[in-house]
Amino acid sequence: MPRIYIETFGCQMNEADSQYIADRAAAAGYDIAVKPEEANVLVLNTCTVRDNAERRAYGRMNHFKVLKEADPDVRLVVMGCLAEQDRDRMQHLAPHVDAVFGTKELVELGDRLSEWRPSLADLAPDDDDASERALIMPLGGSADAVTDAFSHLRGFVTVQRGCSYYCTFCIVPHVRGRFDHRPMREILDEIGSHVAAGAREVMLVGQTVNAWKDPATGEDFGDLCTAAAALPGLERLTFISPHPKDFTEKIIADLASVPQLNARVHLPLQSGSDAMLRRMNRKYTRAQFEEKVALIHRYLPTWAITTDIIVGFPGESDDDFEATLDYVKTGVFANAFMFIYSIRRGTPAARWEQVPADVSSARFARLVEAQNAATRAYHDRKIGTTVRCLIQGPSKKDATRLAAKTLDNVTVIAPMPPDYDETLYAREPWLDIAVETAHVWGCTGTILRRAERFADAGGAVARPVISLL
């Protein structure tokens, strides 16, 4: 049976697209490969949001040239935002790429995989072939869409593609197009299919997810979440990534009426300076952003707020940066994704005078220090409490421990109980963990109980035996 290897750069939207391709490939008769040297088809799902992701993608394309030279029958496919932006340029920079599919061509890529399937049926490399084709000095990429005992517990459903806001730093509208909203019925059917397959948590994904409107009825994102909550068997619901502009009081009030929603909202600030927000074309002021925060605190007082922040945007003055830093120091954000501004070809900001790199780096270090203090304080408040988490599986850093995520998206690591069994813990994936220590990255603790359903009380797990000898 032929095998496909998928590697993803970028956001949850790309991850959802990769899963779609994996599902199409599986339906066409492919196995999902864990290593690139084991595959007949290599798929790179690329990102253009930051320069580093773009450079890594081109580096990975050239890296895979080794596999193409070792076996000319291997097909190398590039998809995603970089494929959309660099469709012609890519053929010059990486001529060994066999096919390029933009962000609007997922169905075409799925069809192509089906067409290739018969010719690849007898070419799947065996273990000896794979060892001979092993990459020298791997770049550290990891396979996506590889299923394990816990993969089915989380489902991703794309509700909307594209963006119509044209922030001056962002390439997304140029590579993914303007807003394209899926019909509610189609979304609900897909959520239902994930629940039927055992998903305990479903994430609604969109480039500007809370801008969603049903194309026929005009129902908004609050209506969508309310309708999703009525689906039989849905335990938890979450979403990524909203825009502050599109959070109306009506939508936030609707969210407050949905008990299945996870207690976390990602609200990208980008800058605490009105001057920078105007240059970024963010379509809100600092005061308007704070109004959204106040509404969230009013209707959803237990929810964590996380954010995105850009440092060193063209034209950022010391005062602009200090405005951002001062707001972060208030502790409003439980966590933040923080970035030094990176030039994106094709955007207005790429043509503007840039902030010196040393200035941006110094500001970034101060911002990280401030947000890390706020994040650590947020995690410290969990010490002494018991939190319900959804298992992720063995920790990638320590196979003797289990990793799980709280409803507010905090990672919790705990020693693996003596009764750990993949099948058992996949069937009863909700863990009650007593939090004992906190860190910037998350918390550690001890597993007390496990439950099959979120609403279940759960049963006690076996405790590790401590030897005093």
SEBALO-834647 format. One record per residue (C-alpha): x, y, z. Coordinates in nm, 4 decimals. Example, Ala and Ser with C-alpha at 12.3 -4.5 7.8 and 13.67 -1.06 7.14 Angstrom:
2
{c1 1.2300, c2 -0.4500, c3 0.7800} $
{c1 1.3670, c2 -0.1060, c3 0.7140} $
//
This chain:
469
{c1 0.0000, c2 0.0000, c3 0.0000} $
{c1 0.1439, c2 0.3466, c3 -0.0868} $
{c1 0.2269, c2 0.5856, c3 0.1954} $
{c1 0.1936, c2 0.9607, c3 0.2306} $
{c1 0.3972, c2 1.1807, c3 0.4633} $
{c1 0.2535, c2 1.5213, c3 0.5632} $
{c1 0.4449, c2 1.7999, c3 0.7349} $
{c1 0.2743, c2 2.1240, c3 0.8347} $
{c1 0.4027, c2 2.4734, c3 0.8980} $
{c1 0.1819, c2 2.7466, c3 1.0403} $
{c1 -0.1564, c2 2.7884, c3 1.2024} $
{c1 -0.4519, c2 2.5695, c3 1.3002} $
{c1 -0.6056, c2 2.6420, c3 0.9608} $
{c1 -0.3113, c2 2.4671, c3 0.7963} $
{c1 -0.3398, c2 2.1818, c3 1.0454} $
{c1 -0.7069, c2 2.1415, c3 0.9528} $
{c1 -0.6159, c2 2.1463, c3 0.5821} $
{c1 -0.3506, c2 1.8786, c3 0.6421} $
{c1 -0.6063, c2 1.6623, c3 0.8184} $
{c1 -0.8408, c2 1.7001, c3 0.5213} $
{c1 -0.5662, c2 1.5796, c3 0.2856} $
{c1 -0.4836, c2 1.2925, c3 0.5202} $
{c1 -0.8491, c2 1.1872, c3 0.5232} $
{c1 -0.8681, c2 1.2068, c3 0.1435} $
{c1 -0.5470, c2 1.0059, c3 0.1128} $
{c1 -0.6682, c2 0.7401, c3 0.3545} $
{c1 -0.9955, c2 0.7114, c3 0.1630} $
{c1 -0.7930, c2 0.6660, c3 -0.1562} $
{c1 -0.5956, c2 0.3778, c3 -0.0036} $
{c1 -0.2808, c2 0.5415, c3 0.1406} $
{c1 -0.1184, c2 0.4760, c3 0.4764} $
{c1 0.0097, c2 0.7769, c3 0.6726} $
{c1 0.3890, c2 0.7601, c3 0.7107} $
{c1 0.5689, c2 0.8696, c3 1.0267} $
{c1 0.8998, c2 0.9350, c3 0.8485} $
{c1 0.9559, c2 1.0959, c3 0.5072} $
{c1 1.1858, c2 0.8189, c3 0.3922} $
{c1 0.8983, c2 0.5717, c3 0.4348} $
{c1 0.6659, c2 0.7542, c3 0.1936} $
{c1 0.5862, c2 0.7562, c3 -0.1773} $
{c1 0.4255, c2 1.1010, c3 -0.1560} $
{c1 0.5722, c2 1.3850, c3 0.0495} $
{c1 0.3422, c2 1.6782, c3 0.1267} $
{c1 0.4633, c2 2.0083, c3 0.2720} $
{c1 0.1817, c2 2.2343, c3 0.3914} $
{c1 0.3441, c2 2.5769, c3 0.4030} $
{c1 0.2991, c2 2.9118, c3 0.5758} $
{c1 0.3908, c2 3.2699, c3 0.4868} $
{c1 0.2951, c2 3.4482, c3 0.8086} $
{c1 0.6586, c2 3.4856, c3 0.9181} $
{c1 0.9876, c2 3.4788, c3 0.7331} $
{c1 1.1177, c2 3.1906, c3 0.9450} $
{c1 0.8325, c2 2.9611, c3 0.8381} $
{c1 0.8980, c2 3.0476, c3 0.4736} $
{c1 1.2720, c2 2.9789, c3 0.5017} $
{c1 1.2101, c2 2.6513, c3 0.6803} $
{c1 0.9680, c2 2.5406, c3 0.4107} $
{c1 1.2154, c2 2.6093, c3 0.1296} $
{c1 1.4870, c2 2.4404, c3 0.3332} $
{c1 1.2680, c2 2.1359, c3 0.3765} $
{c1 1.1891, c2 2.1246, c3 0.0032} $
{c1 1.5610, c2 2.1180, c3 -0.0750} $
{c1 1.6164, c2 1.8653, c3 0.2000} $
{c1 1.3661, c2 1.6288, c3 0.0385} $
{c1 1.5548, c2 1.6553, c3 -0.2886} $
{c1 1.7817, c2 1.3851, c3 -0.1440} $
{c1 1.4882, c2 1.1448, c3 -0.1360} $
{c1 1.3889, c2 1.2385, c3 -0.4903} $
{c1 1.7405, c2 1.1665, c3 -0.6120} $
{c1 1.7470, c2 0.8324, c3 -0.4315} $
{c1 1.4072, c2 0.7346, c3 -0.5705} $
{c1 1.2721, c2 0.9314, c3 -0.8706} $
{c1 0.9296, c2 0.7727, c3 -0.8189} $
{c1 0.8783, c2 0.9735, c3 -0.4967} $
{c1 0.6328, c2 1.2615, c3 -0.5485} $
{c1 0.6966, c2 1.5917, c3 -0.3674} $
{c1 0.3918, c2 1.8154, c3 -0.3267} $
{c1 0.3802, c2 2.1658, c3 -0.1784} $
{c1 0.0496, c2 2.3125, c3 -0.0617} $
{c1 -0.0653, c2 2.6010, c3 0.1575} $
{c1 -0.0057, c2 2.9752, c3 0.1732} $
{c1 0.3515, c2 2.9756, c3 0.0390} $
{c1 0.2380, c2 2.7596, c3 -0.2510} $
{c1 -0.0322, c2 3.0160, c3 -0.3278} $
{c1 0.2069, c2 3.3105, c3 -0.3038} $
{c1 0.5116, c2 3.1575, c3 -0.4776} $
{c1 0.3479, c2 2.9282, c3 -0.7308} $
{c1 0.5740, c2 3.0430, c3 -1.0190} $
{c1 0.8783, c2 3.1411, c3 -0.8127} $
{c1 0.8812, c2 2.8014, c3 -0.6428} $
{c1 0.9435, c2 2.6198, c3 -0.9707} $
{c1 1.2701, c2 2.8142, c3 -1.0075} $
{c1 1.3802, c2 2.7841, c3 -0.6440} $
{c1 1.2835, c2 2.4170, c3 -0.6078} $
{c1 1.2422, c2 2.2639, c3 -0.9557} $
{c1 1.2325, c2 1.9125, c3 -0.8098} $
{c1 0.8858, c2 1.9833, c3 -0.6646} $
{c1 0.6346, c2 1.7724, c3 -0.8603} $
{c1 0.3149, c2 1.9669, c3 -0.7905} $
{c1 0.2043, c2 2.2906, c3 -0.6260} $
{c1 -0.1460, c2 2.3387, c3 -0.4851} $
{c1 -0.2672, c2 2.6717, c3 -0.3486} $
{c1 -0.5002, c2 2.7298, c3 -0.0568} $
{c1 -0.8114, c2 2.7025, c3 -0.2732} $
{c1 -0.7071, c2 2.3749, c3 -0.4363} $
{c1 -0.7452, c2 2.1194, c3 -0.1573} $
{c1 -1.0071, c2 1.9233, c3 -0.3483} $
{c1 -0.7821, c2 1.9139, c3 -0.6559} $
{c1 -0.4933, c2 1.7810, c3 -0.4457} $
{c1 -0.7182, c2 1.5102, c3 -0.3029} $
{c1 -0.8221, c2 1.4159, c3 -0.6571} $
{c1 -0.4590, c2 1.4033, c3 -0.7705} $
{c1 -0.3699, c2 1.1647, c3 -0.4880} $
{c1 -0.6478, c2 0.9343, c3 -0.6024} $
{c1 -0.5142, c2 0.9491, c3 -0.9577} $
{c1 -0.1599, c2 0.8660, c3 -0.8429} $
{c1 -0.2673, c2 0.5778, c3 -0.6209} $
{c1 -0.2662, c2 0.2977, c3 -0.8863} $
{c1 0.0813, c2 0.3858, c3 -1.0150} $
{c1 0.2235, c2 0.3919, c3 -0.6608} $
{c1 0.0599, c2 0.0720, c3 -0.5398} $
{c1 0.3677, c2 -0.1451, c3 -0.5893} $
{c1 0.6271, c2 0.1173, c3 -0.4986} $
{c1 0.5881, c2 0.1550, c3 -0.1224} $
{c1 0.9398, c2 0.1290, c3 0.0244} $
{c1 1.0034, c2 -0.1526, c3 0.2664} $
{c1 1.2043, c2 -0.1073, c3 0.5871} $
{c1 1.5357, c2 -0.1813, c3 0.4150} $
{c1 1.4621, c2 0.0757, c3 0.1435} $
{c1 1.3661, c2 0.3300, c3 0.4077} $
{c1 1.6922, c2 0.2846, c3 0.5968} $
{c1 1.8909, c2 0.3382, c3 0.2785} $
{c1 1.6928, c2 0.6529, c3 0.2015} $
{c1 1.7144, c2 0.7938, c3 0.5549} $
{c1 1.7837, c2 1.1640, c3 0.5564} $
{c1 2.1256, c2 1.2732, c3 0.6709} $
{c1 2.1098, c2 1.5418, c3 0.9414} $
{c1 1.7283, c2 1.5684, c3 0.9660} $
{c1 1.5912, c2 1.9213, c3 1.0033} $
{c1 1.3601, c2 1.8182, c3 1.2819} $
{c1 1.0297, c2 1.8233, c3 1.0949} $
{c1 0.7542, c2 1.6062, c3 1.2368} $
{c1 0.4772, c2 1.4139, c3 1.0673} $
{c1 0.1195, c2 1.5386, c3 1.0893} $
{c1 -0.2081, c2 1.3483, c3 1.0710} $
{c1 -0.0464, c2 1.0350, c3 1.2168} $
{c1 -0.3117, c2 0.8681, c3 1.4272} $
{c1 -0.2538, c2 0.7247, c3 1.7718} $
{c1 -0.4825, c2 0.6020, c3 2.0468} $
{c1 -0.5832, c2 0.9592, c3 2.1346} $
{c1 -0.6084, c2 1.1299, c3 1.7942} $
{c1 -0.9845, c2 1.0905, c3 1.7680} $
{c1 -1.0460, c2 1.2765, c3 2.0948} $
{c1 -1.0054, c2 1.6183, c3 1.9300} $
{c1 -1.1744, c2 1.7229, c3 1.6091} $
{c1 -1.1052, c2 2.0308, c3 1.3957} $
{c1 -1.3835, c2 2.1822, c3 1.1859} $
{c1 -1.3147, c2 2.4680, c3 0.9460} $
{c1 -1.6052, c2 2.7129, c3 0.9501} $
{c1 -1.4588, c2 2.9936, c3 0.7412} $
{c1 -1.1649, c2 3.0604, c3 0.5131} $
{c1 -0.9912, c2 3.3773, c3 0.4102} $
{c1 -1.0007, c2 3.7275, c3 0.5548} $
{c1 -1.1250, c2 4.0618, c3 0.4245} $
{c1 -0.9502, c2 4.2929, c3 0.6722} $
{c1 -0.6094, c2 4.3429, c3 0.5062} $
{c1 -0.3944, c2 4.4168, c3 0.8094} $
{c1 -0.0824, c2 4.5834, c3 0.6708} $
{c1 0.1486, c2 4.3136, c3 0.8115} $
{c1 -0.0567, c2 4.0146, c3 0.6962} $
{c1 -0.0401, c2 3.8165, c3 0.3739} $
{c1 -0.3447, c2 3.5981, c3 0.4497} $
{c1 -0.6049, c2 3.7868, c3 0.2381} $
{c1 -0.3652, c2 3.7710, c3 -0.0569} $
{c1 -0.3027, c2 3.3964, c3 -0.0326} $
{c1 -0.6319, c2 3.2699, c3 0.1123} $
{c1 -0.8695, c2 3.5243, c3 -0.0383} $
{c1 -1.1573, c2 3.7161, c3 0.1162} $
{c1 -1.4129, c2 3.5756, c3 0.3591} $
{c1 -1.5695, c2 3.2482, c3 0.2486} $
{c1 -1.8153, c2 3.1141, c3 0.5057} $
{c1 -1.9408, c2 2.7563, c3 0.5088} $
{c1 -2.3148, c2 2.6933, c3 0.5582} $
{c1 -2.4194, c2 2.6163, c3 0.9148} $
{c1 -2.5784, c2 2.2829, c3 0.8222} $
{c1 -2.2546, c2 2.1640, c3 0.6638} $
{c1 -2.0561, c2 2.2669, c3 0.9732} $
{c1 -2.2973, c2 2.0980, c3 1.2131} $
{c1 -2.2900, c2 1.7771, c3 1.0113} $
{c1 -1.9096, c2 1.7703, c3 1.0308} $
{c1 -1.9131, c2 1.8364, c3 1.4061} $
{c1 -2.1603, c2 1.5500, c3 1.4416} $
{c1 -1.9329, c2 1.3173, c3 1.2475} $
{c1 -1.6411, c2 1.3955, c3 1.4807} $
{c1 -1.8599, c2 1.3324, c3 1.7865} $
{c1 -1.9790, c2 1.0044, c3 1.6385} $
{c1 -1.6145, c2 0.9058, c3 1.5876} $
{c1 -1.5417, c2 0.9623, c3 1.9575} $
{c1 -1.4279, c2 1.3260, c3 1.9733} $
{c1 -1.4616, c2 1.4710, c3 2.3219} $
{c1 -1.3636, c2 1.8195, c3 2.2077} $
{c1 -1.4261, c2 2.0002, c3 1.8774} $
{c1 -1.2410, c2 2.3145, c3 1.7722} $
{c1 -1.4024, c2 2.5544, c3 1.5250} $
{c1 -1.1301, c2 2.6956, c3 1.3018} $
{c1 -1.1324, c2 3.0113, c3 1.0924} $
{c1 -0.8903, c2 3.2819, c3 0.9902} $
{c1 -1.1298, c2 3.5276, c3 1.1578} $
{c1 -1.3626, c2 3.2743, c3 1.3110} $
{c1 -1.6077, c2 3.5070, c3 1.4880} $
{c1 -1.6738, c2 3.6947, c3 1.1617} $
{c1 -1.8568, c2 3.3828, c3 1.0402} $
{c1 -2.2068, c2 3.4305, c3 0.9006} $
{c1 -2.4275, c2 3.1731, c3 0.7372} $
{c1 -2.4294, c2 3.2566, c3 0.3639} $
{c1 -2.8048, c2 3.1984, c3 0.3352} $
{c1 -2.9540, c2 3.3092, c3 0.6666} $
{c1 -2.7033, c2 3.5599, c3 0.8029} $
{c1 -2.6885, c2 3.3785, c3 1.1396} $
{c1 -2.3729, c2 3.4788, c3 1.3280} $
{c1 -2.1008, c2 3.3024, c3 1.5245} $
{c1 -2.3009, c2 3.3081, c3 1.8466} $
{c1 -2.5877, c2 3.1341, c3 1.6682} $
{c1 -2.3447, c2 2.8738, c3 1.5318} $
{c1 -2.2044, c2 2.7913, c3 1.8764} $
{c1 -2.5563, c2 2.7714, c3 2.0210} $
{c1 -2.6630, c2 2.5319, c3 1.7465} $
{c1 -2.3492, c2 2.3207, c3 1.7912} $
{c1 -2.4176, c2 2.2910, c3 2.1635} $
{c1 -2.7540, c2 2.1323, c3 2.0862} $
{c1 -2.5920, c2 1.8427, c3 1.8980} $
{c1 -2.6283, c2 1.5130, c3 2.0862} $
{c1 -2.3088, c2 1.3979, c3 2.2535} $
{c1 -2.1004, c2 1.7153, c3 2.2122} $
{c1 -1.8946, c2 1.7452, c3 2.5318} $
{c1 -1.6628, c2 2.0408, c3 2.4738} $
{c1 -1.6403, c2 2.3140, c3 2.2109} $
{c1 -1.3654, c2 2.5691, c3 2.1466} $
{c1 -1.2565, c2 2.8007, c3 1.8660} $
{c1 -0.9622, c2 2.9833, c3 1.7121} $
{c1 -0.8888, c2 3.2604, c3 1.6078} $
{c1 -1.1302, c2 3.5526, c3 1.6527} $
{c1 -1.0854, c2 3.9212, c3 1.5718} $
{c1 -1.1651, c2 4.1820, c3 1.8412} $
{c1 -1.3700, c2 4.3855, c3 1.5917} $
{c1 -1.6212, c2 4.1029, c3 1.5418} $
{c1 -1.7045, c2 4.0356, c3 1.9051} $
{c1 -2.0419, c2 4.2016, c3 1.9554} $
{c1 -2.2166, c2 4.1987, c3 2.2915} $
{c1 -2.4799, c2 3.9705, c3 2.1361} $
{c1 -2.2172, c2 3.7118, c3 2.0330} $
{c1 -2.0419, c2 3.7201, c3 2.3707} $
{c1 -2.3778, c2 3.6817, c3 2.5494} $
{c1 -2.4550, c2 3.3845, c3 2.3241} $
{c1 -2.1212, c2 3.2256, c3 2.4137} $
{c1 -2.2024, c2 3.2665, c3 2.7833} $
{c1 -2.5148, c2 3.0542, c3 2.7306} $
{c1 -2.3175, c2 2.7595, c3 2.5870} $
{c1 -2.1979, c2 2.5410, c3 2.8768} $
{c1 -1.9846, c2 2.3201, c3 2.6511} $
{c1 -1.7503, c2 2.6046, c3 2.5536} $
{c1 -1.3983, c2 2.5859, c3 2.6941} $
{c1 -1.3098, c2 2.8738, c3 2.9238} $
{c1 -1.0535, c2 3.0447, c3 2.7020} $
{c1 -1.0681, c2 3.3052, c3 2.4277} $
{c1 -0.7775, c2 3.4092, c3 2.2086} $
{c1 -0.8074, c2 3.7848, c3 2.1473} $
{c1 -0.5191, c2 3.9198, c3 1.9346} $
{c1 -0.4103, c2 4.2648, c3 2.0535} $
{c1 -0.1000, c2 4.3048, c3 1.8280} $
{c1 -0.0160, c2 4.6428, c3 1.9863} $
{c1 -0.1268, c2 4.8556, c3 2.2798} $
{c1 -0.0659, c2 5.1784, c3 2.0867} $
{c1 -0.3420, c2 5.3466, c3 1.8867} $
{c1 -0.0850, c2 5.4829, c3 1.6424} $
{c1 0.0408, c2 5.1302, c3 1.5709} $
{c1 -0.3102, c2 4.9861, c3 1.5505} $
{c1 -0.3918, c2 5.2442, c3 1.2816} $
{c1 -0.0750, c2 5.1614, c3 1.0875} $
{c1 -0.1579, c2 4.7925, c3 1.1204} $
{c1 -0.5135, c2 4.8580, c3 0.9944} $
{c1 -0.6521, c2 4.6618, c3 1.2869} $
{c1 -0.9888, c2 4.8454, c3 1.2827} $
{c1 -1.0088, c2 4.9045, c3 1.6578} $
{c1 -0.8492, c2 5.1349, c3 1.9124} $
{c1 -0.6926, c2 5.0390, c3 2.2422} $
{c1 -1.0072, c2 5.1651, c3 2.4201} $
{c1 -1.2295, c2 4.9528, c3 2.1953} $
{c1 -1.0130, c2 4.6479, c3 2.2631} $
{c1 -1.0477, c2 4.7078, c3 2.6361} $
{c1 -1.4252, c2 4.7314, c3 2.5891} $
{c1 -1.4211, c2 4.3792, c3 2.4412} $
{c1 -1.2143, c2 4.2577, c3 2.7350} $
{c1 -1.4654, c2 4.4156, c3 2.9755} $
{c1 -1.7535, c2 4.2388, c3 2.7971} $
{c1 -1.5726, c2 3.9074, c3 2.8255} $
{c1 -1.5099, c2 3.9658, c3 3.1950} $
{c1 -1.8777, c2 4.0614, c3 3.2411} $
{c1 -2.0337, c2 3.7659, c3 3.0611} $
{c1 -1.7527, c2 3.5083, c3 3.0959} $
{c1 -1.5774, c2 3.5980, c3 3.4227} $
{c1 -1.3900, c2 3.2680, c3 3.4558} $
{c1 -1.2455, c2 3.2689, c3 3.1025} $
{c1 -0.8757, c2 3.3089, c3 3.0336} $
{c1 -0.7783, c2 3.5614, c3 2.7668} $
{c1 -0.4733, c2 3.4925, c3 2.5505} $
{c1 -0.3351, c2 3.7108, c3 2.2743} $
{c1 -0.0886, c2 3.7834, c3 1.9921} $
{c1 0.1561, c2 4.0741, c3 2.0074} $
{c1 0.3976, c2 4.2110, c3 1.7470} $
{c1 0.7074, c2 4.4032, c3 1.8553} $
{c1 0.9110, c2 4.6279, c3 1.6263} $
{c1 0.6396, c2 4.6999, c3 1.3727} $
{c1 0.7526, c2 4.9714, c3 1.1254} $
{c1 0.7251, c2 5.3103, c3 1.2889} $
{c1 0.6983, c2 5.1766, c3 1.6454} $
{c1 0.8418, c2 5.4381, c3 1.8815} $
{c1 0.9568, c2 5.3897, c3 2.2383} $
{c1 0.6242, c2 5.5347, c3 2.3558} $
{c1 0.4283, c2 5.2947, c3 2.1326} $
{c1 0.6152, c2 4.9991, c3 2.2757} $
{c1 0.5777, c2 5.1207, c3 2.6342} $
{c1 0.2008, c2 5.1417, c3 2.5825} $
{c1 0.1995, c2 4.7734, c3 2.4859} $
{c1 0.4300, c2 4.6772, c3 2.7711} $
{c1 0.2258, c2 4.8660, c3 3.0303} $
{c1 -0.0925, c2 4.6880, c3 2.9208} $
{c1 0.0736, c2 4.3462, c3 2.9349} $
{c1 0.2008, c2 4.4244, c3 3.2862} $
{c1 -0.1597, c2 4.4572, c3 3.4065} $
{c1 -0.1808, c2 4.0781, c3 3.3807} $
{c1 -0.4817, c2 4.0850, c3 3.1491} $
{c1 -0.3432, c2 3.7987, c3 2.9380} $
{c1 -0.3039, c2 3.4451, c3 3.0708} $
{c1 -0.0590, c2 3.3784, c3 2.7880} $
{c1 0.0616, c2 3.5385, c3 2.4651} $
{c1 0.2200, c2 3.4505, c3 2.1346} $
{c1 0.4818, c2 3.7223, c3 2.0921} $
{c1 0.6775, c2 3.7974, c3 1.7754} $
{c1 0.9323, c2 4.0401, c3 1.6410} $
{c1 0.7854, c2 4.1889, c3 1.3240} $
{c1 0.8885, c2 3.9953, c3 1.0152} $
{c1 0.8661, c2 4.1404, c3 0.6639} $
{c1 0.6061, c2 3.9693, c3 0.4461} $
{c1 0.6530, c2 4.0142, c3 0.0757} $
{c1 0.3482, c2 4.1723, c3 -0.0849} $
{c1 0.2211, c2 4.3569, c3 0.2217} $
{c1 0.2240, c2 4.7386, c3 0.2702} $
{c1 0.4380, c2 4.7203, c3 0.5847} $
{c1 0.7171, c2 4.5485, c3 0.3917} $
{c1 0.7797, c2 4.8746, c3 0.2047} $
{c1 0.8004, c2 5.0939, c3 0.5139} $
{c1 1.1104, c2 5.1929, c3 0.7076} $
{c1 1.1946, c2 4.9151, c3 0.9517} $
{c1 1.2795, c2 4.9356, c3 1.3214} $
{c1 1.6463, c2 4.8445, c3 1.3791} $
{c1 1.6882, c2 4.4778, c3 1.4697} $
{c1 1.8728, c2 4.5490, c3 1.7952} $
{c1 1.5935, c2 4.7810, c3 1.9102} $
{c1 1.3254, c2 4.5226, c3 1.8274} $
{c1 1.5195, c2 4.2479, c3 2.0050} $
{c1 1.5634, c2 4.4561, c3 2.3201} $
{c1 1.1934, c2 4.5426, c3 2.3275} $
{c1 1.0983, c2 4.1801, c3 2.2658} $
{c1 1.3080, c2 4.0614, c3 2.5599} $
{c1 1.1335, c2 4.3084, c3 2.7931} $
{c1 0.7913, c2 4.2067, c3 2.6650} $
{c1 0.8619, c2 3.8355, c3 2.7085} $
{c1 0.9832, c2 3.8949, c3 3.0631} $
{c1 0.6643, c2 4.0843, c3 3.1504} $
{c1 0.4260, c2 3.8320, c3 2.9930} $
{c1 0.6136, c2 3.5362, c3 3.1399} $
{c1 0.5603, c2 3.6874, c3 3.4847} $
{c1 0.1884, c2 3.7241, c3 3.4142} $
{c1 0.1638, c2 3.3698, c3 3.2742} $
{c1 0.3501, c2 3.2236, c3 3.5710} $
{c1 0.1186, c2 3.4097, c3 3.8102} $
{c1 -0.1829, c2 3.2702, c3 3.6246} $
{c1 -0.0459, c2 2.9168, c3 3.6517} $
{c1 0.0471, c2 2.9673, c3 4.0176} $
{c1 -0.3215, c2 3.0194, c3 4.0958} $
{c1 -0.3873, c2 2.6593, c3 3.9950} $
{c1 -0.1585, c2 2.5183, c3 4.2668} $
{c1 -0.3667, c2 2.3322, c3 4.5236} $
{c1 -0.6642, c2 2.2910, c3 4.2908} $
{c1 -0.7826, c2 1.9881, c3 4.0972} $
{c1 -0.8304, c2 2.0508, c3 3.7262} $
{c1 -1.0134, c2 1.8392, c3 3.4702} $
{c1 -0.8010, c2 1.7833, c3 3.1591} $
{c1 -0.8275, c2 1.5990, c3 2.8299} $
{c1 -0.5410, c2 1.3561, c3 2.7824} $
{c1 -0.2900, c2 1.4111, c3 2.5011} $
{c1 -0.0813, c2 1.1009, c3 2.5617} $
{c1 0.2695, c2 1.0313, c3 2.6889} $
{c1 0.4806, c2 1.3437, c3 2.7281} $
{c1 0.7124, c2 1.3994, c3 2.4330} $
{c1 0.9929, c2 1.4918, c3 2.6729} $
{c1 0.9429, c2 1.2132, c3 2.9259} $
{c1 0.7670, c2 0.8897, c3 2.8319} $
{c1 0.7101, c2 0.8073, c3 3.2010} $
{c1 0.4652, c2 1.0976, c3 3.2278} $
{c1 0.1312, c2 1.1853, c3 3.0714} $
{c1 0.0427, c2 1.5186, c3 2.9133} $
{c1 -0.3047, c2 1.6722, c3 2.9210} $
{c1 -0.4737, c2 2.0051, c3 2.8497} $
{c1 -0.7050, c2 2.1965, c3 3.0821} $
{c1 -1.0164, c2 2.3674, c3 2.9485} $
{c1 -0.8244, c2 2.6975, c3 2.9456} $
{c1 -0.5525, c2 2.5334, c3 2.7335} $
{c1 -0.2834, c2 2.4951, c3 2.9994} $
{c1 -0.0520, c2 2.1958, c3 2.9644} $
{c1 -0.0395, c2 1.9718, c3 3.2724} $
{c1 0.2168, c2 1.6925, c3 3.3130} $
{c1 0.1731, c2 1.4088, c3 3.5614} $
{c1 0.3471, c2 1.0785, c3 3.6425} $
{c1 0.1990, c2 0.7880, c3 3.4492} $
{c1 -0.0229, c2 0.5819, c3 3.6832} $
{c1 0.0591, c2 0.2113, c3 3.7299} $
{c1 -0.2696, c2 0.1170, c3 3.5606} $
{c1 -0.1904, c2 0.3138, c3 3.2444} $
{c1 -0.3051, c2 0.1425, c3 2.9292} $
{c1 -0.3604, c2 0.3230, c3 2.5982} $
{c1 -0.6930, c2 0.1552, c3 2.5298} $
{c1 -0.8254, c2 0.2231, c3 2.8806} $
{c1 -0.7141, c2 0.5866, c3 2.8925} $
{c1 -0.8428, c2 0.6539, c3 2.5405} $
{c1 -1.1810, c2 0.5227, c3 2.6513} $
{c1 -1.1691, c2 0.7275, c3 2.9745} $
{c1 -0.9689, c2 1.0327, c3 2.8625} $
{c1 -1.0820, c2 1.2958, c3 3.1121} $
{c1 -0.8278, c2 1.3238, c3 3.3909} $
{c1 -0.8645, c2 1.5004, c3 3.7247} $
{c1 -0.5172, c2 1.6207, c3 3.8187} $
{c1 -0.4166, c2 1.7728, c3 4.1515} $
{c1 -0.1859, c2 2.0620, c3 4.0580} $
{c1 0.1280, c2 2.0736, c3 4.2715} $
{c1 0.3755, c2 2.3007, c3 4.0901} $
{c1 0.3549, c2 2.5737, c3 3.8277} $
{c1 0.5909, c2 2.6929, c3 3.5570} $
{c1 0.5749, c2 2.9380, c3 3.2692} $
{c1 0.5042, c2 2.6527, c3 3.0250} $
{c1 0.2300, c2 2.4946, c3 3.2384} $
{c1 0.1801, c2 2.2864, c3 3.5531} $
{c1 0.2653, c2 1.9490, c3 3.7038} $
{c1 0.0628, c2 1.7335, c3 3.9383} $
{c1 -0.0784, c2 1.3916, c3 4.0198} $
{c1 -0.3659, c2 1.2148, c3 3.8455} $
{c1 -0.6483, c2 1.1390, c3 4.0901} $
{c1 -0.9344, c2 1.0198, c3 3.8694} $
{c1 -1.0262, c2 0.9436, c3 3.5105} $
{c1 -1.3669, c2 0.9624, c3 3.3448} $
{c1 -1.5199, c2 0.8500, c3 3.0170} $
{c1 -1.7347, c2 1.1635, c3 2.9749} $
{c1 -1.6703, c2 1.5185, c3 3.0824} $
{c1 -1.9805, c2 1.5271, c3 3.3004} $
{c1 -1.8918, c2 1.2003, c3 3.4770} $
{c1 -1.7553, c2 1.2063, c3 3.8317} $
{c1 -1.4811, c2 0.9614, c3 3.7356} $
{c1 -1.3137, c2 0.6770, c3 3.9163} $
{c1 -0.9907, c2 0.6761, c3 4.1149} $
{c1 -0.6722, c2 0.5714, c3 3.9387} $
{c1 -0.3995, c2 0.3566, c3 4.0862} $
{c1 -0.1417, c2 0.5676, c3 4.2683} $
{c1 0.2328, c2 0.5252, c3 4.2134} $
{c1 0.4031, c2 0.3172, c3 4.4790} $
{c1 0.6715, c2 0.5102, c3 4.6654} $
{c1 0.9493, c2 0.2985, c3 4.8081} $
{c1 1.1112, c2 0.4220, c3 5.1296} $
{c1 1.3971, c2 0.1745, c3 5.1043} $
//
